[in-house]
Structures are given as structure tokens and as C-alpha cells.
Amino acid sequence: MNNLQDSGYCFSFPAVRGTQAGRPFYIATCPLRTIPKIIVFDEEEVPPELRAQRKLNNSRIPAMVKYLVENPKDYVFSALTVSVDSSVTFTEADVENAPNLGTLKVPLDAQILINDGQHRRRAIELALKESPDLGSDNIPVLFFVDEGQTRSQQMFVDLNKYAVKPSTSLADCYDKRDPSSEVARQLSSNILPFKGFTEMEKSNISLKSGKLFTLSGIKQATRALMGKSPKEGYTAEELALASEFWSTVYKYTPEWNMVCNKELSPYQFRQDYIHAHGIGLHALGVMGHTLLTEQPEQWRNILSKLEKIDWRKANTEFANRCINQQGRLSKATINIQLIANALKTELGLALSPEERALELQAQ
């Protein structure tokens, strides 16, 4: 091993040396093209107790590859964490007052196992096949010296134990690439009953919250309204139509008006009414798609019939469609469709054969 290093047969990376829990580690800058060549993912036919990583979830990879390939000038990939199963050499740079800057040398025959970032590694490998120019980009890699399987498995637990995925609403709040998220943000800022009543960070609204709907709920309902697939864009006319639809629904929904006018508290609204929850909003979107498609000229007048709908949870016509045996609202797709069916019937819209079959099944 030392002979390999002495003769120059090694990988060399610009690096910074540090110490954590008494152990040295190195942060190196590596070209993307080197990642599939030097980092091994240990999962082939090895049971979990003998691995130091979870099994690769291949369903996650295509979206990550697409993200890299479609955003070559505007992507962000966080650092990979690896363990090296042999000695490494760190040569300090001849820079005054910078003793921890230098070059990390890793023997060519060293095995580098990935502790965190195996999906990123696989995505990089596949993305390079579609877009080789990405190979000149760099990614930070955090190197630890491997101290055996027990230590590597503990590293995996420690690296992932406290990771928390952001809520869908917070992700939608920050996501500038998803057109549906952008539309939801615009609606939440400009259209009642969303303006001032949208929960931007959480995917669930707490009992005492003064908010009505989550940003992710507005996104899903509007996507259903406009018949959009994930990541599909909106024209300015479609955004204007969605805005007008929700404004018109607000106009003919007395309880929404009462909350916005502070005549009814959001807490009491959630306690007593179905359309105070995401399932009601989503069902309105599903119904609205049919209404806009079948009645492009008359839909505004038809929505006036919403004034007569009894949204109370005490109304068994609605409650039986979305409240489970435990007395809780169910957000399942079938329950959303059943509420949408009831809305269509109230507004005089015909049910499709599939919707009629669902009605028979639910009886």
C-alpha cells in the first residue's frame, strides 16, 4: 500500500483536514466523473446485518437523474460521506497559517465505501451517461478512515437518525422549479380565502391554528382543477382561470366568508365543516375540472348553487363519504372523489360511468 503511494499510484484530491470525536476526517473536492469509479456501493447479495448501508431504492433514481440532466447550470448536490478501508496520506500545502489545507492521497487499490449519499452516487453515474459534460463539475466528499463494519454501520445510523425531510408545504414554498408550487404561492398571496389563511410551512394544520389551508393542499386542489400532471406548466390564461374559479367559489361559500370576515373562528370552522379541510378543497378542484370542461361559458352561474350545500359534518350525506369508522376525515382518493360526486350532483353535473360505479360501490 505504501509502495503504491510512494510510486504515485493513487487518487489525489485537494482537501481540508479536520478532527471529529478524536478521529481525523478530510473534505475533498472530486470531479463527478470520478465518483462512479472510486466509490463502491456495498449491497450486492449481502444481507442487511453484514452491510453498512440500506438497500438502494431504484425508484428514487430517475427523478434525481432528470434533475441533474435538466438543470446543468442550476443544480445542487450535497456532500457524499465515505469510508476508506486503508491508510491515506495528507500532504499539507505550503501556505502560511493554513496547516489543514493540502492534498489527500488515496491508494488505487483502496476500497471506498459510501456511508451517506448512495442514491446521489447512482444518479451521478447514470446522469453522466446522458450528459458527459457534467463530469467536469465537482462534488464535496467527506472521507473517514474505515474502522470496520461495526463503526461503518454506526456511522450510517448517526448520519441518518436525525435527518428530517421538509414538509410538503415548506418544499412547495421554496421550490422555484415546480410550476404547480408557483401557482399555489400566487394564489395564497392574492386570492381569498387563501390570502392570509395559508399555512406555508406545515402539511397539517394544528387544532388552534388561525390558518385554513396548507400550501400543499392548495397546490393539489388547483392541479386537480386544471387537470395538470406533476411538473406540467401553466399559461397565464390558466393561472387567471384558476384564480377566478377559487374567487368565485369563495363568493358562494358563506362559511369561508364568515371566517375571512372574523365572524367564525378557523378552529370552530374545522370542528364543524368538511370544506374547512384539504379534502373539501381537493374535491372542489376535482368537481371544478369537470365544470370548466363541460360548461366553459356557464360555470360561474352554476357555482352559485354552492350557497345551498350543507357542508356540516353533521350532514350524513357528506359525512358518510369521507368520515371513517373512527370518526376522522379520510383523505384517501376514493373519499375525495365521493365528495366531488356529491358536489357534481348538487350542481347538476352528470357523473361519468366510473363515478356512477363508485357510487354503487359506496352504498
C-alpha positions in Angstrom: 0.0 0.0 0.0 2.7 2.4 1.0 4.6 1.4 -2.2 1.6 2.4 -4.3 1.5 5.7 -2.6 5.3 6.3 -2.8 5.3 5.5 -6.5 2.4 7.8 -7.2 -0.3 5.3 -7.9 -3.1 6.9 -6.0 -6.0 9.2 -6.3 -5.2 12.8 -5.3 -7.8 15.4 -4.2 -7.5 18.9 -2.9 -8.7 18.6 0.7 -9.2 20.1 4.1 -8.3 18.1 7.2 -10.4 18.2 10.4 -10.9 16.3 13.6 -14.2 14.9 14.9 -14.6 12.9 18.1 -10.8 12.5 18.1 -10.8 11.0 14.6 -9.4 12.7 11.5 -11.5 13.3 8.5 -11.0 15.0 5.2 -13.2 17.1 3.0 -12.1 16.8 -0.6 -13.3 18.2 -3.9 -13.9 15.5 -6.5 -14.9 15.7 -10.2 -18.2 14.0 -10.8 -16.7 11.7 -13.4 -14.5 10.1 -10.7 -17.4 9.3 -8.4 -18.7 6.0 -10.0 -15.1 4.9 -10.4 -13.8 5.3 -6.9 -16.9 4.8 -4.7 -18.3 1.3 -4.2 -21.8 0.8 -3.0 -21.9 -2.4 -0.9 -25.2 -4.1 -1.4 -24.8 -6.9 -3.9 -26.4 -10.1 -2.4 -25.3 -9.1 1.1 -27.8 -9.3 4.0 -28.5 -6.1 6.0 -26.7 -7.2 9.1 -23.5 -7.6 7.0 -23.8 -4.3 5.1 -23.1 -0.7 6.2 -25.9 0.8 4.1 -29.6 0.4 3.3 -30.6 -1.3 0.0 -30.7 1.1 -3.0 -34.2 2.2 -3.8 -34.1 2.3 -7.6 -37.5 4.1 -7.8 -35.8 7.3 -6.5 -33.1 7.4 -9.1 -34.9 8.5 -12.3 -36.1 11.8 -10.8 -32.6 12.6 -9.5 -31.1 11.8 -12.9 -33.7 14.0 -14.6 -32.9 16.8 -12.1 -29.2 16.7 -12.9 -29.6 16.4 -16.7 -32.3 19.1 -17.0 -30.6 21.6 -14.6 -26.9 21.5 -15.6 -26.4 25.2 -14.7 -28.7 25.3 -11.6 -28.5 22.1 -9.6 -27.3 21.5 -6.0 -26.0 18.1 -4.7 -24.8 17.9 -1.1 -21.7 16.1 0.0 -21.2 12.4 0.0 -19.8 10.6 3.1 -17.4 7.7 2.6 -15.1 5.4 4.5 -11.7 4.4 3.1 -10.5 0.9 4.1 -6.8 1.7 4.1 -4.3 4.3 5.2 -4.5 7.7 3.4 -1.8 10.3 3.1 -2.4 14.0 3.7 0.2 16.4 2.4 -0.1 19.9 3.8 0.1 22.8 1.4 3.0 25.2 1.8 0.6 28.0 2.9 1.4 30.1 5.9 -1.2 29.9 8.7 -3.1 27.1 6.9 -1.9 23.8 8.4 -5.1 21.9 7.5 -5.1 22.7 3.7 -3.4 20.2 1.4 -3.8 17.2 -0.8 -5.4 13.9 0.2 -3.9 10.8 -1.4 -5.8 7.5 -1.5 -4.2 4.3 -2.8 -5.7 3.0 -6.1 -6.4 -0.4 -4.5 -8.3 1.2 -1.6 -11.9 0.3 -1.2 -14.1 3.4 -0.7 -17.5 2.5 0.7 -20.3 5.1 0.8 -21.9 5.8 4.1 -24.3 8.5 3.0 -25.4 9.5 -0.5 -25.7 6.2 -2.3 -28.7 7.4 -4.3 -26.8 10.6 -5.3 -23.9 8.4 -6.4 -26.0 6.2 -8.6 -27.8 9.3 -10.1 -24.5 10.8 -10.9 -23.4 7.6 -12.6 -26.5 7.5 -14.8 -26.6 11.2 -15.5 -23.1 11.2 -16.8 -24.2 8.7 -19.5 -26.8 11.1 -20.7 -24.8 14.3 -20.2 -21.0 13.6 -20.1 -20.3 17.4 -19.7 -21.4 17.1 -16.1 -18.2 15.1 -15.4 -16.1 18.3 -15.0 -18.3 19.5 -12.2 -17.3 18.9 -8.6 -18.9 17.5 -5.5 -17.6 17.6 -2.0 -16.8 14.2 -0.4 -16.2 13.7 3.3 -13.6 10.9 3.8 -13.3 8.9 7.0 -10.8 6.1 7.6 -12.7 2.8 7.8 -12.5 1.2 11.3 -14.5 -1.9 10.4 -18.1 -2.9 9.8 -19.4 -2.0 13.3 -18.1 1.5 13.0 -19.4 1.9 9.5 -22.9 0.7 10.4 -22.9 3.1 13.4 -21.9 5.9 11.1 -24.9 5.2 8.8 -27.3 5.3 11.8 -25.7 8.5 13.2 -25.8 10.2 9.8 -29.5 9.4 9.1 -31.0 9.2 12.6 -31.8 12.9 12.9 -32.4 13.8 9.3 -35.9 15.3 8.9 -37.5 15.6 5.4 -39.1 19.1 5.0 -42.9 19.2 4.9 -44.5 19.2 1.5 -45.8 22.8 2.2 -42.4 24.1 3.0 -40.9 22.4 0.0 -43.6 23.9 -2.2 -42.9 27.3 -0.6 -39.3 27.2 -1.6 -39.5 25.2 -4.9 -39.0 27.6 -7.8 -38.9 24.9 -10.4 -42.3 23.3 -9.9 -45.0 25.3 -11.8 -47.8 24.0 -9.6 -45.9 25.3 -6.5 -45.5 28.7 -8.1 -49.3 28.8 -8.9 -50.1 27.8 -5.3 -47.9 30.6 -3.9 -49.5 33.2 -6.2 -53.0 32.0 -5.1 -52.1 32.0 -1.5 -50.8 35.6 -1.8 -53.6 37.1 -3.8 -56.9 35.1 -3.7 -59.4 34.8 -0.8 -59.9 32.6 1.1 -56.2 31.7 0.8 -54.7 35.2 1.3 -53.7 35.4 5.0 -55.1 32.0 5.7 -52.5 29.6 4.2 -50.1 27.5 6.3 -46.8 27.8 4.4 -44.6 25.5 6.5 -46.6 22.6 7.8 -48.5 19.9 5.9 -51.1 19.7 8.7 -52.9 22.5 10.5 -52.9 22.4 14.2 -56.2 22.5 16.1 -55.8 26.0 17.4 -54.2 27.5 14.2 -55.6 30.6 12.6 -54.9 29.2 9.1 -57.4 27.4 6.9 -55.5 25.5 4.2 -51.9 24.3 3.7 -49.9 25.4 0.7 -49.6 21.8 -0.4 -53.4 21.4 -0.2 -53.9 24.5 -2.5 -51.3 23.0 -4.9 -53.0 19.6 -5.1 -56.5 21.1 -5.4 -55.5 23.5 -8.2 -53.7 20.8 -10.1 -56.8 18.7 -10.0 -58.9 21.7 -11.1 -56.7 22.4 -14.1 -56.1 18.7 -14.9 -52.3 19.1 -14.7 -49.8 16.4 -14.3 -46.8 16.8 -11.9 -44.3 19.4 -13.2 -46.6 20.5 -16.1 -46.6 24.2 -16.7 -49.4 26.8 -16.6 -50.1 29.5 -19.1 -51.1 33.0 -17.9 -54.6 32.3 -19.0 -54.8 29.1 -17.0 -53.5 30.9 -13.9 -56.1 33.6 -14.4 -58.8 31.0 -14.8 -57.8 29.2 -11.6 -57.7 32.4 -9.7 -61.2 33.3 -10.9 -62.5 29.9 -10.1 -61.4 30.0 -6.5 -62.6 33.6 -6.1 -66.0 32.6 -7.4 -66.1 29.6 -5.1 -65.3 31.9 -2.2 -68.1 34.3 -3.3 -70.7 31.5 -3.0 -69.3 29.8 0.1 -70.8 31.5 3.2 -68.6 29.8 5.8 -65.4 30.9 4.0 -66.7 34.4 4.0 -67.5 34.2 7.7 -64.0 33.1 8.6 -62.3 35.8 6.5 -64.7 38.4 8.0 -63.8 37.1 11.5 -67.4 36.1 12.1 -66.4 32.4 12.6 -63.1 31.2 14.1 -60.9 28.8 12.0 -61.0 26.5 15.0 -64.8 26.2 15.1 -64.9 26.0 11.3 -62.6 23.0 11.3 -64.6 21.4 14.1 -67.9 21.5 12.3 -67.4 21.7 8.5 -65.8 19.4 5.8 -64.8 22.2 3.5 -62.6 23.6 6.2 -60.2 20.8 5.4 -58.0 19.8 2.5 -60.4 17.0 1.4 -63.1 19.6 0.7 -60.7 21.8 -1.2 -59.4 19.0 -3.3 -63.0 17.7 -4.0 -63.9 21.2 -5.2 -60.9 21.1 -7.5 -62.0 17.7 -8.9 -65.5 18.9 -9.4 -64.3 22.2 -10.9 -62.3 20.4 -13.6 -65.5 18.8 -14.9 -67.4 22.0 -14.6 -64.8 24.1 -16.5 -64.6 21.4 -19.2 -68.3 20.9 -19.7 -69.6 24.4 -19.1 -66.9 26.8 -20.2 -69.4 29.7 -20.5 -71.8 29.0 -17.7 -69.6 27.7 -14.9 -69.8 31.0 -12.9 -73.6 30.9 -12.7 -73.6 27.2 -11.9 -71.2 27.7 -9.0 -73.9 29.9 -7.3 -75.6 26.7 -6.3 -72.7 26.2 -3.8 -74.5 28.5 -1.5 -77.1 25.8 -0.7 -74.7 23.0 0.0 -74.7 21.8 3.6 -71.0 21.1 4.4 -71.6 20.3 8.0 -70.1 17.1 9.4 -73.5 16.5 10.9 -74.9 16.2 7.4 -74.7 12.4 6.9 -74.9 12.8 3.1 -71.4 14.3 3.2 -70.1 12.7 6.4 -70.7 9.1 5.2 -68.5 9.9 2.2 -65.4 11.0 4.0 -65.5 10.2 7.7 -64.2 6.7 8.7 -65.4 4.4 11.5 -63.1 6.2 13.9 -64.9 9.4 13.3 -62.0 11.0 11.4 -61.8 12.6 8.0 -60.2 10.3 5.4 -58.0 12.0 2.7 -58.0 8.9 0.5 -58.5 9.4 -3.2 -61.8 7.5 -3.1 -63.2 9.8 -0.4 -62.1 12.9 -2.3 -63.9 11.5 -5.4 -67.1 10.7 -3.4 -67.3 14.3 -2.1 -66.7 15.5 -5.6 -69.5 13.3 -6.8 -71.9 14.8 -4.3 -70.9 18.3 -5.4 -71.4 17.4 -9.1 -74.9 16.1 -8.3 -75.8 19.2 -6.3 -74.6 21.4 -9.2 -76.5 19.3 -11.8 -73.4 17.8 -13.5 -73.5 14.3 -14.9 -71.4 11.6 -13.3 -69.1 9.6 -15.5 -69.6 5.8 -15.7 -66.6 5.3 -13.4 -68.1 7.8 -10.9 -71.5 6.1 -11.0 -69.9 2.7 -10.4 -68.1 4.2 -7.4 -71.5 5.5 -6.1 -72.9 2.0 -6.3 -69.9 0.5 -4.6 -70.1 3.1 -1.7 -73.7 2.3 -1.0 
